[in-house]
Amino acid sequence: MSNRLSPSTGSMLLTLCPRCLSFYREHPDEYQIKRISPWDGPKSSCTKCNWFGYDYLIVEKERP
């Protein structure tokens, strides 16, 4: 899966390994994370580092 950014919503569809996913989880005030691929689904190549991971929808939260 490639990095897909929706400019209108600030959302990205990314394949992330646990290591790269941890960046977004460490910033809960900035990002909302939703796993897209099924829990028992196959792993794909991480968008950031090419390890294996799952598909996630990452949404940037609006800042006040």
Secondary structure, 3 states (H helix, E strand, C coil): CCCEEECCCCEEEEEECHHHHHHHHCCCCCEEEEECCCCCCCCEECCCCCCEEEEEEEEECCCC
